[in-house]
Amino acid sequence: MRSVLLSKALSSGKVFVRTGRNVTGQVHLKFRNPEVKDKIISAFPLKDQMKEESYLNLSASYSADQLKNSNLEDMIVSRMLELKSA
């Protein structure tokens, strides 16, 4: 795993993400398991940049294994998604 922050978030069960600051459209989170449906994450309004509510809790909907087997890490590294640091 290239992202230490993501590894810590997965182990703690608190994976909060939102679209990157330069992303204006939607982001498609894809899973490698065909039984898990892909997730579309919409861009948050810039006025909510400082609000905690702009983050989406992925760990509430997906297990750590499901998130590991997705393109989540690639999207965080490419800055399409921001991970909330604890």
DSSP file (Angstrom, degrees, kcal/mol; ACC not computed):
  #  RESIDUE AA STRUCTURE BP1 BP2  ACC     N-H-->O    O-->H-N    N-H-->O    O-->H-N    TCO  KAPPA ALPHA  PHI   PSI    X-CA   Y-CA   Z-CA
    1    1 A M              0   0    0      0, 0.0     6,-0.0     0, 0.0    67,-0.0   0.000 360.0 360.0 360.0 127.5    0.0    0.0    0.0
    2    2 A R        +     0   0    0      1,-0.1     2,-0.7     2,-0.0    72,-0.0   0.770 360.0  71.1 -82.0 -27.1    1.5    3.3   -1.1
    3    3 A S     >  -     0   0    0      1,-0.2     4,-1.9     2,-0.1     5,-0.1  -0.820  55.5-172.3-100.0 114.2   -0.6    5.6    1.1
    4    4 A V  H  > S+     0   0    0     -2,-0.7     4,-2.3     2,-0.2     5,-0.2   0.885  88.9  54.6 -68.7 -38.9    0.2    5.4    4.8
    5    5 A L  H  > S+     0   0    0      1,-0.2     4,-2.3     2,-0.2    -1,-0.2   0.898 108.7  48.1 -62.8 -40.3   -2.8    7.6    5.7
    6    6 A L  H  > S+     0   0    0      2,-0.2     4,-2.7     1,-0.2    -1,-0.2   0.904 109.5  53.0 -66.6 -40.5   -5.1    5.2    3.9
    7    7 A S  H  X S+     0   0    0     -4,-1.9     4,-2.0     1,-0.2    -2,-0.2   0.913 111.4  46.0 -60.4 -43.1   -3.6    2.2    5.6
    8    8 A K  H  X S+     0   0    0     -4,-2.3     4,-1.8     2,-0.2    -1,-0.2   0.897 112.6  50.6 -65.8 -41.0   -4.2    3.8    9.0
    9    9 A A  H  X>S+     0   0    0     -4,-2.3     5,-2.0     1,-0.2     4,-1.1   0.901 110.9  48.9 -65.2 -40.6   -7.7    4.8    8.1
   10   10 A L  H  <5S+     0   0    0     -4,-2.7     3,-0.2     1,-0.2    -1,-0.2   0.902 111.5  48.9 -65.5 -40.9   -8.5    1.3    6.9
   11   11 A S  H  <5S+     0   0    0     -4,-2.0    -1,-0.2     1,-0.2    -2,-0.2   0.812 114.8  44.8 -70.7 -28.7   -7.1   -0.3   10.1
   12   12 A S  H  <5S-     0   0    0     -4,-1.8    -1,-0.2    -5,-0.2    -2,-0.2   0.621 108.5-124.2 -87.9 -12.8   -9.1    2.1   12.3
   13   13 A G  T  <5S+     0   0    0     -4,-1.1     2,-0.4    -3,-0.2    -3,-0.2   0.770  77.0 115.1  76.6  25.8  -12.3    1.7   10.3
   14   14 A K      < +     0   0    0     -5,-2.0     2,-0.8    -6,-0.2    -1,-0.1  -0.716  31.2 163.1-130.6  81.3  -12.6    5.4    9.6
   15   15 A V        +     0   0    0     -2,-0.4    43,-2.4    -5,-0.1    44,-0.9  -0.857   8.8 173.1-104.5 100.8  -12.3    6.1    5.9
   16   16 A F  E     +A   57   0A   0     -2,-0.8    68,-2.9    68,-0.3     2,-0.3  -0.942   7.8 166.8-110.9 123.3  -13.6    9.6    5.2
   17   17 A V  E     +AB  56  83A   0     39,-2.3    39,-3.8    -2,-0.5     2,-0.3  -0.896  15.2 176.6-132.6 160.9  -13.1   10.9    1.6
   18   18 A R  E     - B   0  82A   0     64,-1.5    64,-3.5    -2,-0.3    37,-0.1  -0.942  45.8 -75.8-150.5 168.0  -14.4   13.8   -0.6
   19   19 A T  E     - B   0  81A   0     23,-0.4    62,-0.3    -2,-0.3    25,-0.1  -0.279  58.1 -95.2 -66.0 154.7  -13.5   14.9   -4.1
   20   20 A G    >   -     0   0    0     60,-2.5     3,-1.3     1,-0.1    24,-0.1  -0.185  33.9-107.5 -66.4 163.3  -10.2   16.7   -4.6
   21   21 A R  T 3  S+     0   0    0      1,-0.3    -1,-0.1    -3,-0.1    59,-0.1   0.787 119.2  46.5 -65.6 -28.5  -10.1   20.5   -4.6
   22   22 A N  T 3  S+     0   0    0     57,-0.3     2,-0.5     2,-0.0    -1,-0.3   0.390  89.8 100.5 -95.4   3.9   -9.5   20.7   -8.4
   23   23 A V    <   +     0   0    0     -3,-1.3     4,-0.1     1,-0.1    -4,-0.0  -0.795  40.3 172.6 -92.6 124.4  -12.3   18.1   -9.2
   24   24 A T        +     0   0    0     -2,-0.5    19,-0.2     2,-0.1    -1,-0.1   0.616  61.3  44.3-105.8 -16.2  -15.5   19.7  -10.4
   25   25 A G  S    S-     0   0    0      1,-0.2     2,-0.2    17,-0.1    18,-0.1  -0.121  98.4 -58.8-109.0-153.9  -17.4   16.6  -11.5
   26   26 A Q        -     0   0    0     16,-0.2     2,-0.4    -2,-0.1    16,-0.2  -0.590  38.9-142.0 -93.4 155.5  -18.1   13.2  -10.2
   27   27 A V  E     -C   41   0B   0     14,-2.7    14,-3.1    -2,-0.2     2,-0.7  -0.950  10.9-140.4-117.6 137.3  -15.6   10.5   -9.3
   28   28 A H  E     -C   40   0B   0     -2,-0.4     2,-0.7    12,-0.2    12,-0.2  -0.870   9.8-159.5-104.4 109.8  -16.3    6.9  -10.0
   29   29 A L  E     -C   39   0B   0     10,-3.4    10,-2.4    -2,-0.7     2,-0.4  -0.798  16.4-161.9 -88.8 116.1  -15.0    4.5   -7.3
   30   30 A K        -     0   0    0     -2,-0.7    41,-1.9     8,-0.2     2,-0.4  -0.801   7.0-152.0-107.3 141.7  -14.7    1.0   -8.8
   31   31 A F  B     -D   70   0C   0     -2,-0.4    39,-0.2     5,-0.3     7,-0.1  -0.875  13.7-144.3-111.1 143.6  -14.5   -2.3   -7.0
   32   32 A R  S    S+     0   0    0     37,-3.0    38,-0.1    -2,-0.4    -1,-0.1   0.635  83.3  84.3 -80.0 -14.7  -12.7   -5.4   -8.3
   33   33 A N  S >  S-     0   0    0     36,-0.4     3,-1.5    33,-0.2    -2,-0.1  -0.803  72.8-149.3 -88.6 120.5  -15.4   -7.6   -6.8
   34   34 A P  T 3  S+     0   0    0      0, 0.0    -1,-0.1     0, 0.0     4,-0.1   0.692  94.0  63.7 -66.1 -16.6  -18.3   -7.9   -9.2
   35   35 A E  T 3  S+     0   0    0      2,-0.1     2,-0.6    -3,-0.0    -3,-0.0   0.685  90.5  76.2 -78.6 -17.7  -20.7   -8.4   -6.3
   36   36 A V  S <  S-     0   0    0     -3,-1.5    -5,-0.3    30,-0.0     2,-0.2  -0.839  83.4-131.3 -98.8 124.5  -20.0   -4.9   -5.0
   37   37 A K        -     0   0    0     -2,-0.6    -2,-0.1     1,-0.1    -4,-0.0  -0.465  26.1-107.5 -75.1 144.1  -21.6   -2.1   -6.9
   38   38 A D        -     0   0    0     -2,-0.2     2,-0.4    -7,-0.1    -8,-0.2  -0.262  31.5-133.9 -66.2 157.9  -19.5    0.9   -7.9
   39   39 A K  E     -C   29   0B   0    -10,-2.4   -10,-3.4     2,-0.0     2,-0.6  -0.952   6.1-150.6-120.8 133.2  -19.9    4.2   -6.1
   40   40 A I  E     -C   28   0B   0     -2,-0.4     2,-0.6   -12,-0.2   -12,-0.2  -0.911  12.2-160.8-102.6 124.8  -20.2    7.6   -7.7
   41   41 A I  E     -C   27   0B   0    -14,-3.1   -14,-2.7    -2,-0.6     2,-0.2  -0.926   9.9-146.0-109.4 120.3  -18.9   10.4   -5.4
   42   42 A S        -     0   0    0     -2,-0.6   -23,-0.4   -16,-0.2   -16,-0.2  -0.495  26.1 -97.8 -84.6 153.3  -20.1   13.9   -6.3
   43   43 A A        -     0   0    0    -19,-0.2    -1,-0.1    -2,-0.2   -19,-0.1  -0.388  38.0-125.4 -67.1 145.0  -18.1   17.0   -5.9
   44   44 A F        -     0   0    0    -24,-0.1     2,-0.1   -25,-0.1    -1,-0.1  -0.659  29.9 -98.0 -90.8 149.3  -18.7   19.0   -2.7
   45   45 A P    >   -     0   0    0      0, 0.0     3,-2.0     0, 0.0    -1,-0.1  -0.427  27.6-128.7 -64.7 138.3  -19.5   22.7   -2.8
   46   46 A L  G >  S+     0   0    0      1,-0.3     3,-1.7     2,-0.2     4,-0.2   0.781 106.9  66.5 -60.7 -27.0  -16.5   24.9   -2.2
   47   47 A K  G 3  S+     0   0    0      1,-0.3     3,-0.4     2,-0.1    -1,-0.3   0.737  98.6  54.7 -66.0 -19.3  -18.4   26.8    0.5
   48   48 A D  G X  S+     0   0    0     -3,-2.0     3,-1.5     1,-0.2     6,-0.3   0.193  72.8 114.0 -95.7  15.7  -18.3   23.6    2.5
   49   49 A Q  T <  S+     0   0    0     -3,-1.7    -1,-0.2     1,-0.3    -2,-0.1   0.823  81.4  40.3 -58.0 -35.1  -14.6   23.2    2.3
   50   50 A M  T 3  S+     0   0    0     -3,-0.4     2,-0.3    -4,-0.2    -1,-0.3   0.432  96.6 100.9 -94.7   0.2  -14.1   23.7    6.0
   51   51 A K    X   -     0   0    0     -3,-1.5     3,-1.2     1,-0.1     4,-0.1  -0.674  67.1-142.9 -92.4 140.7  -17.1   21.6    7.1
   52   52 A E  G >  S+     0   0    0     -2,-0.3     3,-1.6     1,-0.2    -1,-0.1   0.765  97.0  71.2 -66.3 -26.4  -16.8   18.0    8.3
   53   53 A E  G 3  S+     0   0    0      1,-0.3    -1,-0.2     3,-0.0    -5,-0.0   0.605  79.5  75.4 -70.0 -10.8  -20.0   17.1    6.5
   54   54 A S  G <  S+     0   0    0     -3,-1.2     2,-0.3    -6,-0.3    -1,-0.3   0.627  82.2  85.8 -76.3 -10.8  -18.3   17.4    3.1
   55   55 A Y  S <  S-     0   0    0     -3,-1.6     2,-0.5    -4,-0.1   -37,-0.2  -0.690  72.0-141.3 -92.1 144.2  -16.6   14.1    3.8
   56   56 A L  E     -A   17   0A   0    -39,-3.8   -39,-2.3    -2,-0.3     2,-1.1  -0.898  13.0-133.4-105.0 130.0  -18.2   10.8    2.9
   57   57 A N  E >   +A   16   0A   0     -2,-0.5     3,-0.6   -41,-0.2     4,-0.4  -0.714  27.9 173.9 -86.1  98.5  -17.8    7.8    5.3
   58   58 A L  G >> S+     0   0    0    -43,-2.4     4,-2.2    -2,-1.1     3,-1.0   0.776  72.9  66.6 -75.0 -27.0  -16.9    4.9    3.1
   59   59 A S  G 34 S+     0   0    0    -44,-0.9    -1,-0.2     1,-0.3     5,-0.1   0.674  92.5  62.3 -71.4 -14.8  -16.2    2.6    6.0
   60   60 A A  G <4 S+     0   0    0     -3,-0.6    -1,-0.3   -45,-0.2    -2,-0.2   0.769 116.5  29.0 -76.3 -25.5  -19.9    2.7    7.0
   61   61 A S  T <4 S+     0   0    0     -3,-1.0     2,-0.3    -4,-0.4    -2,-0.2   0.685 122.8  41.8-106.0 -23.8  -20.9    1.1    3.6
   62   62 A Y  S  < S-     0   0    0     -4,-2.2    -1,-0.1   -26,-0.0     2,-0.1  -0.926  74.5-120.8-131.1 149.7  -17.8   -1.0    2.7
   63   63 A S     >  -     0   0    0     -2,-0.3     4,-2.1     1,-0.1     5,-0.2  -0.369  34.8-107.3 -80.0 166.8  -15.5   -3.4    4.6
   64   64 A A  H  > S+     0   0    0      1,-0.2     4,-2.2     2,-0.2     5,-0.2   0.883 121.0  52.9 -62.9 -38.4  -11.8   -2.7    4.7
   65   65 A D  H  > S+     0   0    0      2,-0.2     4,-1.7     1,-0.2    -1,-0.2   0.900 108.3  50.0 -64.7 -40.5  -11.2   -5.7    2.3
   66   66 A Q  H  4 S+     0   0    0      1,-0.2   -34,-0.3     2,-0.2    -1,-0.2   0.906 112.1  47.6 -63.7 -40.8  -13.7   -4.2   -0.2
   67   67 A L  H >< S+     0   0    0     -4,-2.1     3,-0.9     1,-0.2     5,-0.4   0.856 109.2  53.6 -70.1 -34.2  -12.0   -0.8   -0.1
   68   68 A K  H 3< S+     0   0    0     -4,-2.2     2,-0.4     1,-0.3    -1,-0.2   0.857 106.4  54.9 -65.4 -33.5   -8.5   -2.4   -0.5
   69   69 A N  T 3< S+     0   0    0     -4,-1.7   -37,-3.0    -5,-0.2   -36,-0.4  -0.244 100.7  76.8 -95.6  44.8   -9.8   -4.1   -3.6
   70   70 A S  B <  S-D   31   0C   0     -3,-0.9     3,-0.4    -2,-0.4   -39,-0.2  -0.778  94.7-100.6-136.1-178.5  -11.0   -0.9   -5.3
   71   71 A N  S  > S+     0   0    0    -41,-1.9     4,-2.0    -2,-0.2     5,-0.2   0.154  86.0 112.4 -92.4  19.9   -9.3    2.0   -7.1
   72   72 A L  H  > S+     0   0    0     -5,-0.4     4,-2.0   -42,-0.2    -1,-0.2   0.917  74.9  48.3 -58.9 -48.0   -9.6    4.1   -3.9
   73   73 A E  H  > S+     0   0    0     -3,-0.4     4,-2.7    -6,-0.3    -1,-0.2   0.908 110.5  51.3 -63.2 -42.0   -5.8    4.3   -3.3
   74   74 A D  H  > S+     0   0    0      1,-0.2     4,-2.1    -4,-0.2    -1,-0.2   0.887 110.6  49.6 -60.9 -38.8   -5.1    5.2   -6.9
   75   75 A M  H  <>S+     0   0    0     -4,-2.0     5,-2.2     2,-0.2     6,-1.7   0.838 111.7  48.0 -71.2 -32.8   -7.7    8.0   -6.7
   76   76 A I  H ><5S+     0   0    0     -4,-2.0     3,-1.0     4,-0.2    -2,-0.2   0.917 112.3  48.4 -72.0 -43.4   -6.2    9.3   -3.4
   77   77 A V  H 3<5S+     0   0    0     -4,-2.7    -2,-0.2     1,-0.3    -1,-0.2   0.874 112.7  48.0 -64.4 -37.2   -2.6    9.3   -4.8
   78   78 A S  T 3<5S-     0   0    0     -4,-2.1    -1,-0.3    -5,-0.2    -2,-0.2   0.439 114.3-120.9 -83.1   1.2   -3.7   11.1   -8.0
   79   79 A R  T < 5S+     0   0    0     -3,-1.0   -57,-0.3     2,-0.3    -3,-0.2   0.699  80.0 122.7  67.1  23.6   -5.6   13.6   -5.8
   80   80 A M  S   <S+     0   0    0     -5,-2.2   -60,-2.5    -6,-0.2     2,-0.4   0.759  81.3  33.5 -78.4 -26.4   -9.0   12.9   -7.3
   81   81 A L  E    S-B   19   0A   0     -6,-1.7     2,-0.4   -62,-0.3    -2,-0.3  -0.971  77.5-143.6-126.9 145.2  -10.1   12.1   -3.8
   82   82 A E  E     -B   18   0A   0    -64,-3.5   -64,-1.5    -2,-0.4     2,-0.5  -0.895  12.0-145.5-105.2 137.0   -9.0   13.6   -0.5
   83   83 A L  E     -B   17   0A   0     -2,-0.4     2,-0.4   -66,-0.2   -66,-0.2  -0.879  20.8-121.1-101.6 131.0   -8.7   11.5    2.6
   84   84 A K        -     0   0    0    -68,-2.9   -68,-0.3    -2,-0.5     2,-0.3  -0.572  26.8-136.5 -71.5 124.1   -9.5   13.1    5.9
   85   85 A S              0   0    0     -2,-0.4    -1,-0.0     1,-0.1   -79,-0.0  -0.648 360.0 360.0 -84.4 140.5   -6.5   12.9    8.2
   86   86 A A              0   0    0     -2,-0.3    -1,-0.1   -81,-0.1    -2,-0.0   0.461 360.0 360.0 -77.9 360.0   -7.2   11.9   11.7
